[in-house]
Amino acid sequence: MFGFSEEQIAWFGLTFGVGAFMLYMLFIIAQLAWESKAGKFGTFVLFLALAFGMLGFIAKGVIQWIIDR
């Protein structure tokens, strides 16, 4: 499709698509903290608990980048 291979499209979707989705999830967490009036510590706990899985995904990408260099 448009001269790109399936592997290139999958790489683009996985890096930029999932990255955009993660940014949107951070926005949702911030909105949740704002609407619930969680305060500084509550906001920290929300981000820690709800965004912890994203850290693993980012770490996986960094580790792959280091190994492939």
Order of alpha helices (4+ residues) and beta strands (2+ residues): alpha-alpha-alpha-alpha
